[in-house]
Amino acid sequence: MLEQAIQAINNKGFVGKLETELANRISQGSNSPIRVVFHLKGKTVQPYRGSNRTEYQNHFNTLKSHYEAIQQPLVNQLKESNQRVIYQSLYTPIVVAEVTPLLIQTIAARSDVERIYFERRGIPR
């Protein structure tokens, strides 16, 4: 019962994996590309807690490789579909792209996609 309550809270504001505002925009029927944020599933890498500068840099290189591997299948699909990849986070499982609504719905069915958000930028990347 507690897990169901937590799931209900986590799903508030979403239609499946799509943020409600994005789902509403898609339902309008236009196939013009929309800027979206894909949040992918993946094991979180623990932060580095030491003080050795070399180990610290190695940790960041490991993070970069880890998240790049998580992002790559989606990035490949976007590029093969001639969609514009705008940003790939170096240290999180996030990709920002300009994608047609039809492809957004296809990508939402992927098992490696956690959530898809309408892009909002408060500050430049």
Protein Blocks (a to p, Z undefined) as FASTA:
>chain_A
ZZmmmmmmmmgoiahjbcfklmmmmmnopacdcddddddddddddddfbfbfklmmmmmm
mmmmmmmmmmmmmmmmmmmnopacfbdcfkbccddddddfklmmmmmmpmklmbdcdddd
fbdZZ
